[in-house]
Amino acid sequence: MTEVPAELAKGDINTLSLESNFWVNNIVANQAYNRYDLMIPDIRKVQNSLENGFIGSRPEAEKKLVKSVEAGEMDAYRAAVNAEGAEVAAAATEAYRNLAGYLFVKFMDGNRKKTDENGNFIKSEYDMPVYPEFPGYNDKRYYENIVKEAGDHFLVK
């Protein structure tokens, strides 16, 4: 590649940009830190879909690139590689931007909105969101944090 895709060129650590792959990935990661066990299935769906799509498109893309190189069409080769890189960066950034919003809505306020097998939010017959679930926190992490925060306060001497 001779050009950096726009979504990868952005990423100023002090300026949030939802157009930046850096930022949308970090938004997803920061949400998952506290609810990893609940969020990872949704994250993996998006991650696997992206990876499988990129891997699945490689054989055809490689054939075209090899033909360009064999024909000595290096400008066309560079243009194709840059275009593909830009497409991949745009698709990944959009997918994670959408995932960040989805996770925020699904897990807002510590509850979990109910979804169908396709990840769509379930609504009542009145087109209203159904009552959410309240999964609580991971017991191990929750109790470990209490011990860590309390120090010797509850220690029986």
N, CA and C atoms as an extended XYZ file, in Angstrom:
471
Properties=species:S:1:pos:R:3:atomname:S:1:resname:S:1:resid:I:1 pbc="F F F"
N         0.842       -1.183        0.000 N   MET     1
C         0.000        0.000        0.000 CA  MET     1
C         0.881        1.238        0.000 C   MET     1
N         0.424        2.214       -0.725 N   THR     2
C         1.150        3.483       -0.756 CA  THR     2
C         0.325        4.610       -0.157 C   THR     2
N        -0.907        4.294        0.248 N   GLU     3
C        -1.790        5.292        0.861 CA  GLU     3
C        -2.383        4.711        2.142 C   GLU     3
N        -2.452        5.533        3.169 N   VAL     4
C        -3.071        5.109        4.425 CA  VAL     4
C        -4.567        5.415        4.332 C   VAL     4
N        -5.420        4.392        4.556 N   PRO     5
C        -6.868        4.665        4.535 CA  PRO     5
C        -7.242        5.723        5.569 C   PRO     5
N        -8.201        6.554        5.233 N   ALA     6
C        -8.592        7.671        6.101 CA  ALA     6
C        -8.937        7.212        7.511 C   ALA     6
N        -9.609        6.073        7.646 N   GLU     7
C       -10.024        5.595        8.967 CA  GLU     7
C        -8.844        5.179        9.832 C   GLU     7
N        -7.729        4.858        9.210 N   LEU     8
C        -6.527        4.458        9.945 CA  LEU     8
C        -5.574        5.618       10.167 C   LEU     8
N        -5.750        6.682        9.433 N   ALA     9
C        -4.877        7.847        9.579 CA  ALA     9
C        -5.293        8.686       10.779 C   ALA     9
N        -6.554        8.533       11.193 N   LYS    10
C        -7.073        9.302       12.330 CA  LYS    10
C        -6.825        8.517       13.608 C   LYS    10
N        -6.728        9.197       14.713 N   GLY    11
C        -6.559        8.497       15.971 CA  GLY    11
C        -5.876        9.331       17.022 C   GLY    11
N        -6.010       10.627       16.946 N   ASP    12
C        -5.447       11.511       17.957 CA  ASP    12
C        -5.979       11.078       19.324 C   ASP    12
N        -5.103       10.749       20.222 N   ILE    13
C        -5.445       10.198       21.530 CA  ILE    13
C        -6.277       11.159       22.385 C   ILE    13
N        -6.300       12.420       22.047 N   ASN    14
C        -7.045       13.409       22.818 CA  ASN    14
C        -8.315       13.907       22.140 C   ASN    14
N        -8.622       13.384       20.962 N   THR    15
C        -9.776       13.891       20.221 CA  THR    15
C       -10.601       12.730       19.683 C   THR    15
N       -11.775       12.520       20.269 N   LEU    16
C       -12.671       11.457       19.832 CA  LEU    16
C       -13.126       11.700       18.402 C   LEU    16
N       -13.030       10.678       17.578 N   SER    17
C       -13.552       10.737       16.219 CA  SER    17
C       -14.201        9.401       15.906 C   SER    17
N       -15.492        9.426       15.618 N   LEU    18
C       -16.196        8.198       15.262 CA  LEU    18
C       -15.893        7.755       13.837 C   LEU    18
N       -15.069        8.511       13.145 N   GLU    19
C       -14.594        8.132       11.812 CA  GLU    19
C       -13.266        7.386       11.905 C   GLU    19
N       -12.705        7.310       13.095 N   SER    20
C       -11.399        6.703       13.318 CA  SER    20
C       -11.527        5.265       13.790 C   SER    20
N       -10.840        4.361       13.109 N   ASN    21
C       -10.835        2.960       13.507 CA  ASN    21
C       -10.291        2.811       14.924 C   ASN    21
N        -9.275        3.555       15.261 N   PHE    22
C        -8.701        3.543       16.608 CA  PHE    22
C        -9.773        3.800       17.650 C   PHE    22
N       -10.568        4.852       17.442 N   TRP    23
C       -11.548        5.242       18.454 CA  TRP    23
C       -12.713        4.272       18.541 C   TRP    23
N       -13.248        3.822       17.427 N   VAL    24
C       -14.408        2.917       17.514 CA  VAL    24
C       -14.007        1.579       18.119 C   VAL    24
N       -12.799        1.111       17.835 N   ASN    25
C       -12.323       -0.123       18.468 CA  ASN    25
C       -12.144        0.071       19.967 C   ASN    25
N       -11.651        1.217       20.364 N   ASN    26
C       -11.468        1.489       21.795 CA  ASN    26
C       -12.785        1.678       22.527 C   ASN    26
N       -13.782        2.226       21.854 N   ILE    27
C       -15.097        2.350       22.485 CA  ILE    27
C       -15.659        0.957       22.775 C   ILE    27
N       -15.566        0.059       21.812 N   VAL    28
C       -16.029       -1.322       22.023 CA  VAL    28
C       -15.233       -1.979       23.143 C   VAL    28
N       -13.922       -1.864       23.088 N   ALA    29
C       -13.071       -2.501       24.104 CA  ALA    29
C       -13.374       -1.970       25.500 C   ALA    29
N       -13.520       -0.660       25.634 N   ASN    30
C       -13.776       -0.081       26.952 CA  ASN    30
C       -15.138       -0.486       27.505 C   ASN    30
N       -16.117       -0.665       26.645 N   GLN    31
C       -17.400       -1.173       27.125 CA  GLN    31
C       -17.265       -2.615       27.600 C   GLN    31
N       -16.477       -3.397       26.878 N   ALA    32
C       -16.358       -4.828       27.184 CA  ALA    32
C       -15.539       -5.098       28.443 C   ALA    32
N       -14.702       -4.179       28.865 N   TYR    33
C       -13.872       -4.424       30.047 CA  TYR    33
C       -14.702       -4.820       31.261 C   TYR    33
N       -15.843       -4.182       31.438 N   ASN    34
C       -16.653       -4.451       32.621 CA  ASN    34
C       -17.706       -5.533       32.419 C   ASN    34
N       -18.012       -5.880       31.202 N   ARG    35
C       -19.066       -6.870       30.930 CA  ARG    35
C       -18.621       -7.846       29.846 C   ARG    35
N       -17.355       -8.214       29.876 N   TYR    36
C       -16.788       -9.060       28.827 CA  TYR    36
C       -17.599      -10.329       28.611 C   TYR    36
N       -17.930      -11.011       29.709 N   ASP    37
C       -18.623      -12.295       29.596 CA  ASP    37
C       -19.977      -12.150       28.903 C   ASP    37
N       -20.603      -11.003       29.028 N   LEU    38
C       -21.899      -10.778       28.398 CA  LEU    38
C       -21.787      -10.209       26.987 C   LEU    38
N       -20.749       -9.422       26.737 N   MET    39
C       -20.619       -8.744       25.445 CA  MET    39
C       -19.849       -9.538       24.392 C   MET    39
N       -18.975      -10.436       24.817 N   ILE    40
C       -18.093      -11.098       23.850 CA  ILE    40
C       -18.850      -11.860       22.765 C   ILE    40
N       -20.015      -12.473       23.044 N   PRO    41
C       -20.707      -13.132       21.917 CA  PRO    41
C       -21.081      -12.152       20.799 C   PRO    41
N       -21.539      -10.961       21.163 N   ASP    42
C       -21.888       -9.959       20.143 CA  ASP    42
C       -20.643       -9.451       19.429 C   ASP    42
N       -19.564       -9.265       20.170 N   ILE    43
C       -18.314       -8.798       19.574 CA  ILE    43
C       -17.772       -9.835       18.602 C   ILE    43
N       -17.793      -11.097       19.021 N   ARG    44
C       -17.266      -12.163       18.146 CA  ARG    44
C       -18.062      -12.301       16.857 C   ARG    44
N       -19.374      -12.081       16.909 N   LYS    45
C       -20.179      -12.142       15.680 CA  LYS    45
C       -19.666      -11.142       14.660 C   LYS    45
N       -19.427       -9.924       15.111 N   VAL    46
C       -18.954       -8.878       14.201 CA  VAL    46
C       -17.528       -9.186       13.753 C   VAL    46
N       -16.679       -9.531       14.704 N   GLN    47
C       -15.285       -9.833       14.388 CA  GLN    47
C       -15.186      -10.990       13.391 C   GLN    47
N       -15.905      -12.078       13.650 N   ASN    48
C       -15.848      -13.242       12.758 CA  ASN    48
C       -16.414      -12.927       11.386 C   ASN    48
N       -17.486      -12.146       11.342 N   SER    49
C       -18.067      -11.767       10.057 CA  SER    49
C       -17.065      -10.971        9.223 C   SER    49
N       -16.398      -10.014        9.858 N   LEU    50
C       -15.392       -9.228        9.148 CA  LEU    50
C       -14.242      -10.115        8.667 C   LEU    50
N       -13.697      -10.906        9.574 N   GLU    51
C       -12.553      -11.751        9.219 CA  GLU    51
C       -12.908      -12.748        8.120 C   GLU    51
N       -14.055      -13.403        8.244 N   ASN    52
C       -14.449      -14.382        7.223 CA  ASN    52
C       -14.678      -13.710        5.873 C   ASN    52
N       -15.258      -12.516        5.898 N   GLY    53
C       -15.458      -11.780        4.647 CA  GLY    53
C       -14.139      -11.397        3.992 C   GLY    53
N       -13.213      -10.914        4.798 N   PHE    54
C       -11.910      -10.517        4.252 CA  PHE    54
C       -11.145      -11.734        3.733 C   PHE    54
N       -11.149      -12.811        4.495 N   ILE    55
C       -10.440      -14.027        4.079 CA  ILE    55
C       -11.094      -14.624        2.837 C   ILE    55
N       -12.419      -14.632        2.806 N   GLY    56
C       -13.135      -15.198        1.665 CA  GLY    56
C       -12.907      -14.441        0.372 C   GLY    56
N       -12.645      -13.149        0.472 N   SER    57
C       -12.437      -12.345       -0.731 CA  SER    57
C       -11.001      -12.411       -1.246 C   SER    57
N       -10.096      -12.954       -0.467 N   ARG    58
C        -8.677      -12.960       -0.846 CA  ARG    58
C        -8.384      -13.694       -2.153 C   ARG    58
N        -8.859      -14.917       -2.369 N   PRO    59
C        -8.455      -15.623       -3.606 CA  PRO    59
C        -8.753      -14.833       -4.877 C   PRO    59
N        -9.950      -14.269       -4.970 N   GLU    60
C       -10.310      -13.504       -6.165 CA  GLU    60
C        -9.470      -12.234       -6.271 C   GLU    60
N        -9.274      -11.552       -5.145 N   ALA    61
C        -8.467      -10.327       -5.150 CA  ALA    61
C        -7.025      -10.649       -5.548 C   ALA    61
N        -6.491      -11.737       -5.025 N   GLU    62
C        -5.109      -12.119       -5.352 CA  GLU    62
C        -4.945      -12.415       -6.842 C   GLU    62
N        -5.919      -13.075       -7.443 N   LYS    63
C        -5.852      -13.373       -8.880 CA  LYS    63
C        -5.725      -12.084       -9.687 C   LYS    63
N        -6.547      -11.103       -9.346 N   LYS    64
C        -6.527       -9.825      -10.066 CA  LYS    64
C        -5.190       -9.107       -9.862 C   LYS    64
N        -4.685       -9.143       -8.627 N   LEU    65
C        -3.416       -8.477       -8.344 CA  LEU    65
C        -2.265       -9.151       -9.084 C   LEU    65
N        -2.246      -10.463       -9.103 N   VAL    66
C        -1.189      -11.195       -9.809 CA  VAL    66
C        -1.226      -10.867      -11.301 C   VAL    66
N        -2.423      -10.807      -11.876 N   LYS    67
C        -2.548      -10.469      -13.309 CA  LYS    67
C        -1.975       -9.081      -13.593 C   LYS    67
N        -2.231       -8.138      -12.704 N   SER    68
C        -1.694       -6.783      -12.899 CA  SER    68
C        -0.181       -6.785      -12.863 C   SER    68
N         0.388       -7.498      -11.887 N   VAL    69
C         1.857       -7.552      -11.768 CA  VAL    69
C         2.450       -8.258      -12.980 C   VAL    69
N         1.880       -9.390      -13.379 N   GLU    70
C         2.397      -10.136      -14.529 CA  GLU    70
C         2.317       -9.333      -15.818 C   GLU    70
N         1.320       -8.460      -15.901 N   ALA    71
C         1.180       -7.618      -17.094 CA  ALA    71
C         2.035       -6.354      -17.000 C   ALA    71
N         2.730       -6.192      -15.861 N   GLY    72
C         3.570       -5.011      -15.688 CA  GLY    72
C         2.777       -3.747      -15.400 C   GLY    72
N         1.536       -3.920      -15.015 N   GLU    73
C         0.668       -2.765      -14.733 CA  GLU    73
C         0.765       -2.390      -13.251 C   GLU    73
N         1.908       -1.843      -12.874 N   MET    74
C         2.161       -1.560      -11.462 CA  MET    74
C         1.313       -0.413      -10.936 C   MET    74
N         0.971        0.539      -11.768 N   ASP    75
C         0.077        1.612      -11.312 CA  ASP    75
C        -1.304        1.049      -10.986 C   ASP    75
N        -1.794        0.148      -11.826 N   ALA    76
C        -3.091       -0.492      -11.582 CA  ALA    76
C        -3.011       -1.371      -10.326 C   ALA    76
N        -1.878       -2.044      -10.164 N   TYR    77
C        -1.668       -2.885       -8.982 CA  TYR    77
C        -1.731       -2.035       -7.708 C   TYR    77
N        -0.968       -0.945       -7.685 N   ARG    78
C        -0.961       -0.062       -6.510 CA  ARG    78
C        -2.357        0.523       -6.245 C   ARG    78
N        -3.032        0.922       -7.301 N   ALA    79
C        -4.374        1.487       -7.148 CA  ALA    79
C        -5.339        0.449       -6.568 C   ALA    79
N        -5.226       -0.790       -7.037 N   ALA    80
C        -6.102       -1.858       -6.540 CA  ALA    80
C        -5.806       -2.180       -5.076 C   ALA    80
N        -4.535       -2.241       -4.716 N   VAL    81
C        -4.158       -2.517       -3.323 CA  VAL    81
C        -4.633       -1.391       -2.415 C   VAL    81
N        -4.425       -0.151       -2.832 N   ASN    82
C        -4.885        0.990       -2.033 CA  ASN    82
C        -6.409        1.005       -1.905 C   ASN    82
N        -7.104        0.686       -2.999 N   ALA    83
C        -8.569        0.670       -2.970 CA  ALA    83
C        -9.069       -0.431       -2.041 C   ALA    83
N        -8.445       -1.594       -2.116 N   GLU    84
C        -8.857       -2.693       -1.249 CA  GLU    84
C        -8.596       -2.353        0.220 C   GLU    84
N        -7.442       -1.779        0.501 N   GLY    85
C        -7.131       -1.372        1.868 CA  GLY    85
C        -8.126       -0.355        2.396 C   GLY    85
N        -8.513        0.580        1.538 N   ALA    86
C        -9.496        1.594        1.932 CA  ALA    86
C       -10.859        0.960        2.194 C   ALA    86
N       -11.244       -0.007        1.367 N   GLU    87
C       -12.525       -0.705        1.552 CA  GLU    87
C       -12.545       -1.488        2.866 C   GLU    87
N       -11.449       -2.191        3.138 N   VAL    88
C       -11.356       -2.981        4.368 CA  VAL    88
C       -11.412       -2.069        5.591 C   VAL    88
N       -10.654       -0.986        5.567 N   ALA    89
C       -10.643       -0.053        6.701 CA  ALA    89
C       -12.014        0.567        6.907 C   ALA    89
N       -12.678        0.949        5.823 N   ALA    90
C       -14.009        1.561        5.933 CA  ALA    90
C       -15.023        0.556        6.478 C   ALA    90
N       -14.978       -0.681        5.978 N   ALA    91
C       -15.925       -1.708        6.431 CA  ALA    91
C       -15.712       -2.048        7.904 C   ALA    91
N       -14.459       -2.209        8.306 N   ALA    92
C       -14.161       -2.544        9.703 CA  ALA    92
C       -14.552       -1.406       10.638 C   ALA    92
N       -14.275       -0.182       10.229 N   THR    93
C       -14.606        0.972       11.059 CA  THR    93
C       -16.118        1.125       11.188 C   THR    93
N       -16.829        0.978       10.106 N   GLU    94
C       -18.292        1.074       10.164 CA  GLU    94
C       -18.882       -0.040       11.020 C   GLU    94
N       -18.371       -1.253       10.869 N   ALA    95
C       -18.892       -2.381       11.648 CA  ALA    95
C       -18.680       -2.162       13.142 C   ALA    95
N       -17.518       -1.667       13.530 N   TYR    96
C       -17.251       -1.442       14.956 CA  TYR    96
C       -17.953       -0.189       15.482 C   TYR    96
N       -18.169        0.789       14.633 N   ARG    97
C       -18.960        1.954       15.049 CA  ARG    97
C       -20.389        1.495       15.348 C   ARG    97
N       -20.950        0.665       14.459 N   ASN    98
C       -22.296        0.132       14.678 CA  ASN    98
C       -22.329       -0.777       15.907 C   ASN    98
N       -21.286       -1.581       16.084 N   LEU    99
C       -21.207       -2.461       17.251 CA  LEU    99
C       -21.149       -1.650       18.537 C   LEU    99
N       -20.391       -0.584       18.548 N   ALA   100
C       -20.291        0.263       19.751 CA  ALA   100
C       -21.665        0.793       20.141 C   ALA   100
N       -22.412        1.274       19.179 N   GLY   101
C       -23.753        1.775       19.452 CA  GLY   101
C       -24.684        0.667       19.915 C   GLY   101
N       -24.590       -0.474       19.260 N   TYR   102
C       -25.433       -1.618       19.615 CA  TYR   102
C       -25.166       -2.073       21.051 C   TYR   102
N       -23.894       -2.216       21.412 N   LEU   103
C       -23.550       -2.642       22.771 CA  LEU   103
C       -23.996       -1.614       23.795 C   LEU   103
N       -23.856       -0.345       23.466 N   PHE   104
C       -24.282        0.704       24.392 CA  PHE   104
C       -25.780        0.591       24.668 C   PHE   104
N       -26.564        0.450       23.615 N   VAL   105
C       -28.010        0.341       23.779 CA  VAL   105
C       -28.370       -0.954       24.494 C   VAL   105
N       -27.781       -2.056       24.081 N   LYS   106
C       -28.136       -3.362       24.649 CA  LYS   106
C       -27.831       -3.444       26.146 C   LYS   106
N       -26.723       -2.844       26.583 N   PHE   107
C       -26.282       -2.988       27.974 CA  PHE   107
C       -26.381       -1.692       28.784 C   PHE   107
N       -27.120       -0.717       28.273 N   MET   108
C       -27.237        0.564       28.959 CA  MET   108
C       -27.784        0.390       30.380 C   MET   108
N       -27.219        1.131       31.314 N   ASP   109
C       -27.665        1.162       32.708 CA  ASP   109
C       -27.535       -0.184       33.416 C   ASP   109
N       -26.637       -1.035       32.958 N   GLY   110
C       -26.372       -2.296       33.647 CA  GLY   110
C       -27.371       -3.396       33.365 C   GLY   110
N       -28.361       -3.133       32.524 N   ASN   111
C       -29.280       -4.212       32.175 CA  ASN   111
C       -28.932       -4.740       30.795 C   ASN   111
N       -29.706       -5.682       30.313 N   ARG   112
C       -29.473       -6.241       28.977 CA  ARG   112
C       -30.809       -6.317       28.256 C   ARG   112
N       -30.906       -5.581       27.144 N   LYS   113
C       -32.118       -5.621       26.342 CA  LYS   113
C       -32.233       -7.009       25.714 C   LYS   113
N       -33.438       -7.501       25.599 N   LYS   114
C       -33.669       -8.824       25.016 CA  LYS   114
C       -33.599       -8.730       23.494 C   LYS   114
N       -32.955       -9.743       22.901 N   THR   115
C       -32.794       -9.781       21.453 CA  THR   115
C       -33.237      -11.141       20.926 C   THR   115
N       -33.561      -11.167       19.633 N   ASP   116
C       -33.886      -12.444       18.998 CA  ASP   116
C       -32.598      -13.116       18.528 C   ASP   116
N       -32.729      -14.243       17.841 N   GLU   117
C       -31.554      -15.010       17.400 CA  GLU   117
C       -30.672      -14.249       16.421 C   GLU   117
N       -31.206      -13.196       15.803 N   ASN   118
C       -30.433      -12.373       14.865 CA  ASN   118
C       -29.860      -11.120       15.508 C   ASN   118
N       -30.075      -10.960       16.820 N   GLY   119
C       -29.550       -9.792       17.519 CA  GLY   119
C       -30.450       -8.578       17.465 C   GLY   119
N       -31.650       -8.719       16.903 N   ASN   120
C       -32.587       -7.597       16.844 CA  ASN   120
C       -33.285       -7.449       18.189 C   ASN   120
N       -33.485       -6.216       18.613 N   PHE   121
C       -34.161       -5.974       19.876 CA  PHE   121
C       -35.619       -6.411       19.767 C   PHE   121
N       -36.076       -7.116       20.798 N   ILE   122
C       -37.441       -7.634       20.814 CA  ILE   122
C       -38.389       -6.542       21.309 C   ILE   122
N       -39.514       -6.427       20.629 N   LYS   123
C       -40.538       -5.453       21.013 CA  LYS   123
C       -41.848       -6.183       21.306 C   LYS   123
N       -42.684       -5.530       22.084 N   SER   124
C       -43.988       -6.083       22.421 CA  SER   124
C       -44.944       -5.911       21.243 C   SER   124
N       -46.158       -6.432       21.412 N   GLU   125
C       -47.165       -6.264       20.354 CA  GLU   125
C       -47.550       -4.799       20.165 C   GLU   125
N       -47.166       -3.952       21.129 N   TYR   126
C       -47.444       -2.516       21.044 CA  TYR   126
C       -46.247       -1.741       20.493 C   TYR   126
N       -45.279       -2.473       19.948 N   ASP   127
C       -44.065       -1.905       19.364 CA  ASP   127
C       -43.201       -1.175       20.394 C   ASP   127
N       -43.273       -1.636       21.624 N   MET   128
C       -42.463       -1.078       22.708 CA  MET   128
C       -41.393       -2.093       23.102 C   MET   128
N       -40.227       -1.636       23.564 N   PRO   129
C       -39.207       -2.590       24.018 CA  PRO   129
C       -39.750       -3.449       25.154 C   PRO   129
N       -39.446       -4.743       25.124 N   VAL   130
C       -39.852       -5.615       26.223 CA  VAL   130
C       -38.948       -5.354       27.414 C   VAL   130
N       -39.404       -5.769       28.570 N   TYR   131
C       -38.682       -5.536       29.816 CA  TYR   131
C       -37.296       -6.175       29.735 C   TYR   131
N       -36.238       -5.440       30.091 N   PRO   132
C       -34.873       -5.983       29.975 CA  PRO   132
C       -34.560       -7.007       31.069 C   PRO   132
N       -33.450       -7.683       30.867 N   GLU   133
C       -32.919       -8.607       31.871 CA  GLU   133
C       -31.945       -7.838       32.760 C   GLU   133
N       -31.745       -8.330       33.960 N   PHE   134
C       -30.795       -7.731       34.889 CA  PHE   134
C       -29.794       -8.803       35.300 C   PHE   134
N       -28.778       -9.029       34.450 N   PRO   135
C       -27.874      -10.152       34.676 CA  PRO   135
C       -26.920       -9.984       35.851 C   PRO   135
N       -26.812       -8.810       36.416 N   GLY   136
C       -25.873       -8.606       37.514 CA  GLY   136
C       -24.442       -8.596       37.013 C   GLY   136
N       -23.538       -8.761       37.934 N   TYR   137
C       -22.123       -8.720       37.605 CA  TYR   137
C       -21.508      -10.094       37.776 C   TYR   137
N       -20.376      -10.287       37.171 N   ASN   138
C       -19.626      -11.525       37.307 CA  ASN   138
C       -19.255      -11.678       38.782 C   ASN   138
N       -19.774      -12.717       39.438 N   ASP   139
C       -19.571      -12.888       40.881 CA  ASP   139
C       -18.106      -12.887       41.280 C   ASP   139
N       -17.278      -13.604       40.537 N   LYS   140
C       -15.861      -13.690       40.900 CA  LYS   140
C       -15.229      -12.305       40.904 C   LYS   140
N       -15.410      -11.553       39.838 N   ARG   141
C       -14.826      -10.203       39.754 CA  ARG   141
C       -15.436       -9.271       40.800 C   ARG   141
N       -16.742       -9.412       41.029 N   TYR   142
C       -17.432       -8.552       41.976 CA  TYR   142
C       -16.876       -8.763       43.385 C   TYR   142
N       -16.789      -10.027       43.806 N   TYR   143
C       -16.314      -10.310       45.157 CA  TYR   143
C       -14.815      -10.037       45.305 C   TYR   143
N       -14.048      -10.300       44.253 N   GLU   144
C       -12.619       -9.978       44.307 CA  GLU   144
C       -12.427       -8.471       44.483 C   GLU   144
N       -13.267       -7.684       43.826 N   ASN   145
C       -13.159       -6.234       43.946 CA  ASN   145
C       -13.521       -5.775       45.365 C   ASN   145
N       -14.524       -6.390       45.976 N   ILE   146
C       -14.878       -6.047       47.355 CA  ILE   146
C       -13.697       -6.308       48.275 C   ILE   146
N       -13.062       -7.471       48.146 N   VAL   147
C       -11.912       -7.822       48.980 CA  VAL   147
C       -10.783       -6.832       48.746 C   VAL   147
N       -10.533       -6.523       47.482 N   LYS   148
C        -9.451       -5.591       47.142 CA  LYS   148
C        -9.717       -4.204       47.746 C   LYS   148
N       -10.935       -3.714       47.600 N   GLU   149
C       -11.278       -2.383       48.093 CA  GLU   149
C       -11.343       -2.311       49.615 C   GLU   149
N       -11.792       -3.394       50.262 N   ALA   150
C       -11.971       -3.380       51.713 CA  ALA   150
C       -10.657       -3.602       52.468 C   ALA   150
N        -9.677       -4.184       51.780 N   GLY   151
C        -8.395       -4.452       52.471 CA  GLY   151
C        -8.613       -5.359       53.672 C   GLY   151
N        -8.083       -4.968       54.818 N   ASP   152
C        -8.201       -5.773       56.034 CA  ASP   152
C        -9.462       -5.448       56.838 C   ASP   152
N       -10.309       -4.598       56.332 N   HIS   153
C       -11.482       -4.131       57.074 CA  HIS   153
C       -12.346       -5.291       57.612 C   HIS   153
N       -12.585       -6.323       56.801 N   PHE   154
C       -13.414       -7.438       57.210 CA  PHE   154
C       -12.624       -8.654       57.696 C   PHE   154
N       -11.324       -8.504       57.799 N   LEU   155
C       -10.471       -9.613       58.208 CA  LEU   155
C       -10.729       -9.960       59.670 C   LEU   155
N       -11.008      -11.234       59.939 N   VAL   156
C       -11.211      -11.711       61.309 CA  VAL   156
C        -9.837      -12.007       61.891 C   VAL   156
N        -9.545      -11.348       63.009 N   LYS   157
C        -8.209      -11.498       63.625 CA  LYS   157
C        -8.248      -12.486       64.757 C   LYS   157
